């Protein structure tokens, strides 16, 4: 059983990382091309609508997908019930957004938002047609299929977005990319995952699933409102261009964070769910996940912060220069994000959705206080406030994990700090290279070679756990290749 679980973890994380790295890599390249063709205002307009789409998606799912994944043996009635709920709610929210679009446009004083929101809202209904199919792949830990779907979706939608931007369609290029991505992903899921609802809505299934998911729904609503509060405030208080700078500043570190965090998170939840009743094994796996994620994400985020200047100037040109200092600050704000998500997954696995809701209420009360306190001092102060909140968020989550497994803030910091210290060395190197090499491309090339090599040598010198695991994995691959 232990070997089977380890193999599932390795295979699942491997394919999930392949999906995330390739998909994010493709989207990264596409994003650079689009940023050169479009302007900050175009990105700001789309950013203004993010909160409405995100909240709608949270209500449509209602935490039911997580309830299905956590359930040990979900039946056909469960899947069919979730399918019809998702479909019905998606239609309801589409019409809600369609008819309230004029109010949104008036709020931001941007008339273009009216038709833009109506077009983007159509993705809610389209994606709901295959939401259960996507959940089935997660339950089966079939991230190979998910990887291919994500990669093809990114290529198709990105190509359409670039073509539209090249044709001078402005913000509509981003809308076309969003709709194309949803249509492509949905069609592939329907074709590759052979499932159709065979029963109708089951009141019994709904009650059982919703007893768990209802608290997740509440916590997710609070989380999404906070995540999108910054774009709403910036778009309303400052300008669409300022929101464009902020969105772009957070996009690149966000890609790094979400690539690792999402890949690990979507695998850890179904895997940890299988051993939810074995606290000793749960704690062991949990500790390893934190070390492995810290080993990867800390040096990349801090290295990116150190290289922010040549990175932005070379890839996006100097019209995006205002987002450089914002990006450097936001890199720090994401350091604890993956560990925070793993902490939350543990609460989900243990069925403590009540704690999740309670935590979100407390944390987001503090978060909004920080937001409104920093708002009068400008964008930079707001970004610094996000960093402060990220550490508070992490600390409060560890209080609950200590209560459940005895794994609180101190052992988690002990697991993370060695990788953080080694990563600070990487950031120092990156800053030196960025300041002393005036040619942006040359500075990036030097940093990409020197910084990873330094990090590998430093972590290897201290024989850190994650380094040993990575080194053993590479050695086994080399030996296997030679044997073949």
PAVEXDREN-474180 format. One record per residue (C-alpha): x, y, z; residue in one letter. Coordinates in steps of 0.05 Angstrom, whole numbers, plus 32768, in hexadecimal, padded with zeros to 4 digits. Layout:
<<X Y Z> a>
...
This chain:
<<8000 8000 8000> x>
<<8039 8030 8012> x>
<<805D 8022 7FD1> x>
<<801D 8029 7FAA> x>
<<800F 806C 7FCB> x>
<<8056 8084 7FBE> x>
<<8051 8070 7F75> x>
<<800E 8093 7F6F> x>
<<802C 80D1 7F8E> x>
<<806A 80D0 7F61> x>
<<8042 80C2 7F22> x>
<<800B 80F4 7F34> x>
<<803B 812C 7F47> x>
<<8067 811D 7F0A> x>
<<802E 8123 7ED8> x>
<<8010 815D 7EFE> x>
<<8052 8181 7EFB> x>
<<8058 8171 7EB1> x>
<<8013 818E 7EA7> x>
<<8022 81CC 7ECF> x>
<<8068 81D9 7EB4> x>
<<8055 81CF 7E6B> x>
<<8012 81F2 7E71> x>
<<802E 822C 7E99> x>
<<806A 822E 7E6B> x>
<<803E 8233 7E2D> x>
<<8011 8267 7E4F> x>
<<8050 828C 7E65> x>
<<8068 8293 7E1E> x>
<<8023 82A5 7E06> x>
<<801C 82D8 7E3E> x>
<<805D 82F9 7E29> x>
<<8046 82FE 7DE1> x>
<<8002 831A 7DF5> x>
<<8022 834C 7E25> x>
<<804C 8367 7DEC> x>
<<800E 836C 7DBF> x>
<<7FDE 8387 7DF4> x>
<<7FE4 83BD 7E2A> x>
<<7FDB 83C0 7E76> x>
<<7F94 83DC 7E6E> x>
<<7F7D 839E 7E48> x>
<<7F94 8370 7E80> x>
<<7F76 839F 7EB4> x>
<<7F31 839B 7E93> x>
<<7F31 834F 7E96> x>
<<7F4C 8351 7EDD> x>
<<7F10 837B 7EF2> x>
<<7EE2 8341 7EE0> x>
<<7F0A 830B 7F02> x>
<<7EE5 8310 7F45> x>
<<7EA1 8306 7F25> x>
<<7EB6 82C8 7EFE> x>
<<7EDD 82AB 7F39> x>
<<7EA3 82B3 7F6B> x>
<<7E73 8294 7F39> x>
<<7EA0 8258 7F30> x>
<<7EA4 824E 7F7B> x>
<<7E58 824D 7F82> x>
<<7E50 821F 7F46> x>
<<7E80 81EB 7F62> x>
<<7E6B 81F6 7FAA> x>
<<7EA4 81CB 7FC4> x>
<<7E81 818E 7FA8> x>
<<7EBE 8179 7F7E> x>
<<7EE8 8176 7FBD> x>
<<7EB1 814E 7FDF> x>
<<7EB2 811B 7FA6> x>
<<7EFD 8115 7FA8> x>
<<7EFF 810C 7FF4> x>
<<7EC7 80D8 7FF3> x>
<<7EE6 8093 7FF2> x>
<<7EB4 8072 7FC3> x>
<<7E88 80A5 7FA0> x>
<<7E4E 8086 7F7A> x>
<<7E2C 8096 7F38> x>
<<7DF5 80BC 7F5C> x>
<<7E2A 80E9 7F7C> x>
<<7E4B 80FA 7F39> x>
<<7E08 8106 7F16> x>
<<7DEF 8132 7F4F> x>
<<7E2D 815E 7F4D> x>
<<7E28 8162 7F01> x>
<<7DE1 817C 7F00> x>
<<7DEE 81AD 7F39> x>
<<7E2B 81C9 7F15> x>
<<7E05 81D0 7ED3> x>
<<7DC8 81F1 7EF2> x>
<<7DF0 8222 7F1B> x>
<<7E1D 8234 7EE0> x>
<<7DE0 8248 7EB7> x>
<<7DC4 8270 7EF1> x>
<<7E05 8297 7EFB> x>
<<7E0E 82A3 7EB1> x>
<<7DCB 82C7 7EAE> x>
<<7DDB 82EB 7EEF> x>
<<7E1C 8307 7ED2> x>
<<7DFB 8315 7E8F> x>
<<7DC6 8342 7EAC> x>
<<7DF4 8363 7EE0> x>
<<7E2B 8373 7EAD> x>
<<7E13 83BC 7EA5> x>
<<7E1A 83C6 7EF1> x>
<<7E61 83AB 7EEF> x>
<<7E72 83DA 7EB5> x>
<<7E55 8415 7EDB> x>
<<7E7B 8403 7F1B> x>
<<7EBE 8406 7EF8> x>
<<7EA8 843D 7EC6> x>
<<7EBF 8410 7E8D> x>
<<7E87 8405 7E5A> x>
<<7EAF 83CE 7E36> x>
<<7EA6 83A1 7E73> x>
<<7E5D 8397 7E63> x>
<<7E65 836B 7E24> x>
<<7EA7 8350 7E3E> x>
<<7E89 8332 7E7D> x>
<<7E4F 8313 7E56> x>
<<7E7F 82EF 7E27> x>
<<7EAE 82D6 7E5D> x>
<<7E73 82C0 7E88> x>
<<7E60 828D 7E53> x>
<<7E9D 8264 7E69> x>
<<7E78 8253 7EAA> x>
<<7E43 8229 7E85> x>
<<7E75 820A 7E55> x>
<<7EA5 81F2 7E8B> x>
<<7E6D 81D5 7EB6> x>
<<7E5E 81A2 7E80> x>
<<7E9F 817E 7E91> x>
<<7EAC 8191 7EDA> x>
<<7E9D 814A 7EF3> x>
<<7EC9 812D 7EBC> x>
<<7F03 8156 7ED7> x>
<<7EF5 813F 7F1E> x>
<<7EF5 80F6 7F07> x>
<<7F3B 80FE 7EEB> x>
<<7F52 811A 7F2F> x>
<<7F32 80E0 7F55> x>
<<7F55 80AE 7F27> x>
<<7F97 80D4 7F30> x>
<<7F98 80D5 7EE3> x>
<<7FC2 8114 7EDB> x>
<<7FDF 80FA 7E99> x>
<<7F9D 8107 7E76> x>
<<7F94 8148 7E9B> x>
<<7FD9 815D 7E84> x>
<<7FCA 8152 7E3A> x>
<<7F88 8177 7E40> x>
<<7FA9 81B3 7E61> x>
<<7FE2 81B5 7E30> x>
<<7FB6 81B2 7DF2> x>
<<7F86 81E4 7E10> x>
<<7FBF 8216 7E1E> x>
<<7FD9 8210 7DD6> x>
<<7F95 8217 7DB4> x>
<<7F7B 8250 7DDF> x>
<<7FBE 8274 7DDF> x>
<<7FC3 8271 7D94> x>
<<7F7D 828F 7D8E> x>
<<7F8D 82C6 7DC0> x>
<<7FCE 82D9 7D9C> x>
<<7FAB 82DB 7D58> x>
<<7F74 8308 7D74> x>
<<7FA7 8336 7D95> x>
<<7FD0 833A 7D54> x>
<<7F90 834D 7D2F> x>
<<7F89 8388 7D5F> x>
<<7F4E 836F 7D87> x>
<<7F6B 8388 7DC9> x>
<<7F49 836F 7E08> x>
<<7F1C 8341 7DDE> x>
<<7F5A 8317 7DCF> x>
<<7F5C 8305 7E19> x>
<<7F11 82F6 7E19> x>
<<7F19 82C9 7DDB> x>
<<7F52 82A4 7DFD> x>
<<7F28 8297 7E3B> x>
<<7EEC 827D 7E13> x>
<<7F18 8252 7DE6> x>
<<7F3B 8233 7E22> x>
<<7EF9 8220 7E42> x>
<<7EDB 8203 7E02> x>
<<7F1A 81DB 7DF2> x>
<<7F22 81BF 7E38> x>
<<7ED9 81AC 7E3E> x>
<<7ED7 8188 7DFA> x>
<<7F15 8160 7E0A> x>
<<7EFB 814B 7E4F> x>
<<7EB9 8135 7E30> x>
<<7EDD 810C 7DFB> x>
<<7F14 80ED 7E27> x>
<<7EED 80E0 7E67> x>
<<7EB4 80B3 7E53> x>
<<7E7F 80C5 7E87> x>
<<7E38 80DC 7E82> x>
<<7E05 80E6 7EBA> x>
<<7DDE 80A5 7EC1> x>
<<7DB1 80BA 7EFA> x>
<<7D8D 80FA 7F0C> x>
<<7D96 8128 7F46> x>
<<7D99 8103 7F89> x>
<<7D83 8129 7FC7> x>
<<7DA6 80F6 7FF3> x>
<<7DE8 80FE 7FCF> x>
<<7DE3 8149 7FD0> x>
<<7DD7 814B 801C> x>
<<7E12 811D 8029> x>
<<7E42 8144 7FFB> x>
<<7E2A 8188 800F> x>
<<7E32 817B 8059> x>
<<7E7D 817C 804B> x>
<<7E80 81AC 8011> x>
<<7E53 81E3 802F> x>
<<7E8B 81FA 805E> x>
<<7EBD 81F7 8025> x>
<<7E8D 8223 7FFC> x>
<<7E8C 8257 8033> x>
<<7ED7 8257 803B> x>
<<7EE4 8258 7FF0> x>
<<7EB5 8293 7FE6> x>
<<7EDA 82BB 801B> x>
<<7F1D 82A7 7FFD> x>
<<7F0A 82B9 7FB6> x>
<<7EEC 82FC 7FCB> x>
<<7F2E 830D 7FED> x>
<<7F59 82F4 7FB3> x>
<<7F33 8322 7F84> x>
<<7F2B 835C 7FB4> x>
<<7F6D 837A 7F9E> x>
<<7F5A 837D 7F54> x>
<<7F17 839B 7F66> x>
<<7F36 83D1 7F93> x>
<<7F6F 83E1 7F63> x>
<<7F41 83E3 7F26> x>
<<7F10 8411 7F4B> x>
<<7F41 843D 7F72> x>
<<7F79 8443 7F40> x>
<<7F72 8431 7EF6> x>
<<7F6D 83F7 7EC5> x>
<<7FB7 8402 7EB4> x>
<<7FCB 83FD 7EFD> x>
<<7FA4 83BD 7F03> x>
<<7FC8 83A4 7EC5> x>
<<800C 83B0 7EE6> x>
<<7FF5 838F 7F26> x>
<<7FD9 8352 7F02> x>
<<8017 8349 7ED8> x>
<<8044 8352 7F15> x>
<<8020 8319 7F38> x>
<<8019 82EE 7EFA> x>
<<8061 82D5 7EF3> x>
<<806D 82C3 7F3D> x>
<<8025 82A9 7F3C> x>
<<8036 827A 7F03> x>
<<8071 825E 7F29> x>
<<8049 8256 7F69> x>
<<800B 8238 7F48> x>
<<8034 8208 7F1E> x>
<<8053 81E8 7F5C> x>
<<8019 81F3 7F8C> x>
<<7FE3 81DB 7F5C> x>
<<800B 819F 7F45> x>
<<8018 818A 7F8D> x>
<<7FD4 819E 7FA7> x>
<<7FAA 8178 7F75> x>
<<7FD3 813A 7F82> x>
<<7FD8 8140 7FCE> x>
<<7F8E 8145 7FDA> x>
<<7F79 8102 7FBA> x>
<<7FB8 80E0 7FD4> x>
<<7FB1 80F9 801B> x>
<<7F67 80E8 8019> x>
<<7F7A 809F 8010> x>
<<7FA0 809F 8053> x>
<<7F74 80CF 8079> x>
<<7F6A 809F 80B3> x>
<<7FB5 8090 80BC> x>
<<7FD0 80CD 80E1> x>
<<8018 80B4 80E4> x>
<<801D 80A9 8099> x>
<<7FF7 80E8 808C> x>
<<8029 8111 80B4> x>
<<8064 80F0 8091> x>
<<804A 80FE 804B> x>
<<8035 8144 8060> x>
<<807B 8155 807A> x>
<<809B 813C 8039> x>
<<806C 8164 800D> x>
<<807F 81A4 8032> x>
<<80C9 8197 802A> x>
<<80C4 8185 7FE1> x>
<<8099 81C2 7FD0> x>
<<80C8 81F1 7FF6> x>
<<8104 81D3 7FD1> x>
<<80E6 81E6 7F8E> x>
<<80BD 8225 7F99> x>
<<80EA 824E 7FC7> x>
<<8126 8255 7F98> x>
<<80FA 8261 7F5B> x>
<<80D1 8298 7F7C> x>
<<810C 82BC 7F9C> x>
<<8137 82B3 7F5E> x>
<<80FF 82D1 7F34> x>
<<80FA 830C 7F65> x>
<<8145 8317 7F5E> x>
<<8140 8316 7F11> x>
<<8100 833F 7F0D> x>
<<8121 837B 7EEA> x>
<<8142 8358 7EAF> x>
<<8108 8326 7EAC> x>
<<80D3 835C 7EA1> x>
<<80FD 838A 7E76> x>
<<8112 8353 7E46> x>
<<80D1 832C 7E41> x>
<<809D 8363 7E45> x>
<<80C4 83A3 7E33> x>
<<80C9 83E2 7E5C> x>
<<807E 83F3 7E55> x>
<<8074 83C0 7E8E> x>
<<80AE 83DB 7EB9> x>
<<807F 83F5 7EF0> x>
<<806E 83AE 7F04> x>
<<80B7 839B 7F15> x>
<<80B7 83B0 7F5F> x>
<<8071 8395 7F69> x>
<<8087 8352 7F4E> x>
<<80C3 834F 7F7C> x>
<<8096 835A 7FB9> x>
<<8061 8328 7FA3> x>
<<8095 82F1 7F9B> x>
<<809E 82F3 7FE7> x>
<<8053 82F0 7FF2> x>
<<804F 82AC 7FD0> x>
<<8086 8289 7FF6> x>
<<8057 8268 8029> x>
<<801D 825D 7FF8> x>
<<802C 8215 7FE7> x>
<<8036 8201 8030> x>
<<7FF5 8226 8041> x>
<<7FD0 81FE 800C> x>
<<7FEC 81BD 8026> x>
<<7FD5 81D0 806C> x>
<<7F90 81DD 8050> x>
<<7F8F 819B 802B> x>
<<7F9C 8178 806D> x>
<<7F5F 8198 808B> x>
<<7F35 8184 804F> x>
<<7F4F 813C 8052> x>
<<7F3F 8137 809D> x>
<<7EF8 814F 808E> x>
<<7F01 818F 80B6> x>
<<7EDE 81BE 8086> x>
<<7EC1 81E0 80C3> x>
<<7F08 81F6 80D7> x>
<<7F15 820D 8090> x>
<<7ED9 823B 8092> x>
<<7EEA 8255 80D7> x>
<<7F31 8262 80C1> x>
<<7F1D 8287 8082> x>
<<7EEF 82B6 80A9> x>
<<7F27 82C8 80DA> x>
<<7F5E 82CD 80A5> x>
<<7F37 82F6 8073> x>
<<7F1F 8326 80A9> x>
<<7F69 8335 80B6> x>
<<7F77 8336 806C> x>
<<7F43 836A 805C> x>
<<7F5C 8394 8096> x>
<<7FA2 8392 8078> x>
<<7F86 83A3 8033> x>
<<7F60 83E0 8049> x>
<<7F98 83F7 8076> x>
<<7FCB 83F4 803D> x>
<<7F9D 840F 8005> x>
<<7FA9 845A 8013> x>
<<7FF4 8451 800B> x>
<<7FF3 8437 7FC3> x>
<<8000 83F7 7F9C> x>
<<8043 83E6 7FBC> x>
<<8026 83EA 8003> x>
<<7FED 83BD 7FED> x>
<<801E 8389 7FD3> x>
<<8046 838C 8013> x>
<<8005 8381 8039> x>
<<7FF9 8342 8010> x>
<<803D 8327 8025> x>
<<802D 8335 806E> x>
<<7FEA 8311 8068> x>
<<8009 82D4 8046> x>
<<8034 82C6 8083> x>
<<7FF9 82D1 80B2> x>
<<7FD0 82A1 8086> x>
<<8006 826B 808C> x>
<<800D 8273 80D7> x>
<<7FC2 826E 80E5> x>
<<7FBD 822F 80BB> x>
<<7FF5 820E 80E3> x>
<<7FCD 8218 8123> x>
<<7F98 81E8 8107> x>
<<7FCA 81B5 80ED> x>
<<7FEB 81B4 8131> x>
<<7FA7 81A6 8151> x>
<<7F99 816D 8121> x>
<<7FDE 814D 8118> x>
<<800C 8171 8147> x>
<<8031 818F 810C> x>
<<8031 81DA 811B> x>
<<8059 8217 8107> x>
<<809D 8202 8124> x>
<<80A5 81BE 8102> x>
<<808C 81DB 80C1> x>
<<80BD 8215 80C4> x>
<<80F4 81E2 80D5> x>
<<80E2 81BE 8095> x>
<<80E0 81FD 806B> x>
<<8116 822C 8085> x>
<<8154 8207 806A> x>
<<8138 820D 8023> x>
<<8126 8257 8030> x>
<<816D 8267 8046> x>
<<818B 8245 8009> x>
<<815A 826A 7FDD> x>
<<816E 82AE 7FFA> x>
<<81B4 829F 7FE1> x>
<<8196 8295 7F9C> x>
<<8170 82D7 7FA0> x>
<<81AF 82FC 7FB4> x>
<<81D3 82E0 7F78> x>
<<8199 82F3 7F4A> x>
<<8199 833B 7F64> x>
<<81E3 8342 7F5A> x>
<<81DF 8329 7F13> x>
<<81A3 8356 7F04> x>
<<81C6 8394 7F1E> x>
<<820B 8388 7F00> x>
<<81F7 836C 7EBB> x>
<<81D6 83A4 7E94> x>
<<81BE 8379 7E59> x>
<<817D 8359 7E6F> x>
<<8182 831A 7E44> x>
<<81C9 830D 7E5B> x>
<<81B6 8318 7EA4> x>
<<817E 82E5 7E9D> x>
<<81AA 82B1 7E7B> x>
<<81E0 82B7 7EB1> x>
<<81AC 82B3 7EE9> x>
<<8189 8276 7ECB> x>
<<81CC 8251 7ECA> x>
<<81EE 8269 7F09> x>
<<81B4 826C 7F3B> x>
<<8199 8225 7F34> x>
<<81E0 8209 7F36> x>
<<81EE 822F 7F76> x>
<<81AD 8218 7F96> x>
<<81BA 81CF 7F84> x>
<<8201 81D3 7FA1> x>
<<81EB 81F5 7FE2> x>
<<81B0 81C7 7FF0> x>
<<81DD 818C 7FDE> x>
<<8213 81A3 800E> x>
<<81E1 81A1 8047> x>
<<81C3 815E 802F> x>
<<817C 8179 8035> x>
<<8144 8146 8030> x>
<<8126 8160 7FEF> x>
<<816A 8164 7FCE> x>
<<8178 811B 7FE0> x>
<<8134 8107 7FC3> x>
<<8141 812E 7F83> x>
<<8188 8113 7F7D> x>
<<8170 80CB 7F88> x>
<<8139 80D4 7F54> x>
<<816A 80EE 7F20> x>
<<819C 80B6 7F30> x>
<<8166 8081 7F27> x>
<<8151 809F 7EE4> x>
<<8199 809F 7ECC> x>
<<81A5 8057 7EE1> x>
<<8163 8041 7EC2> x>
<<8176 8063 7E81> x>
<<81BA 8042 7E80> x>
<<819B 7FFE 7E8F> x>
<<816B 8007 7E55> x>
